C-alpha cells in the first residue's frame, strides 16, 4: 500500500489560516491597551468592552493612616530598654561602737548551686584502629556511645576517655565532671 501525500493546496491553505489567526491575535485594536490617565474628580470613559474603568482617588494618598484601634501598640516598634534601677543607699544605724570601720560593707557573692547528680554511668570503652568510643548507660538502661568531642544524650559532651574514667561536660556549663568506671 502506498501512502499518498495531501494535496499541495491543502497544506498552503492551512499555513495561511495559521498566519491569519496569529495576525488577528496580535492586532493592536483587539486587545485592551493601557488606560488613559484620569485627572482627580473626572470619570473615566468606557473602554472598548463597554465596562467603565475605576476612578482613582488621589486625595486618599495625602491623608495619613488612621491610628490603630485595639492594642494601641506597634509590635515592630522597638525602644531602648529602661535603665536599671539605682539601688537606694541603706540607712546607717547610729551606734556608739567605734570598732567597725566606716567603709562600705563588703558584698558577698552567692555560691553557685550544687550540681545535680548525674543520671549516667560509665560502663566501658572500645578502641579499634585508633578510634576510642566510650559507652555510657542512663538510669533508664539506655546505652549511649560517643567519641571525644561528640554530644551524647543531647545533654553531655565527651571531653576525655580514659581507661577507668571518662570526663564529660554538661551542655551550657563549663564544668567538666569525671565519671569512674562502674563496677558490677
PyMOL commands that set and color helices and strands:
alter all, ss='L'
color gray80, all
select helices_A, chain A and resi 8-26+59-62
alter helices_A, ss='H'
color red, helices_A
select strands_A, chain A and resi 120-128+131-138+143-146+151-152+156-161+165-170+176-180
alter strands_A, ss='S'
color yellow, strands_A
deselect
rebuild
show_as cartoon
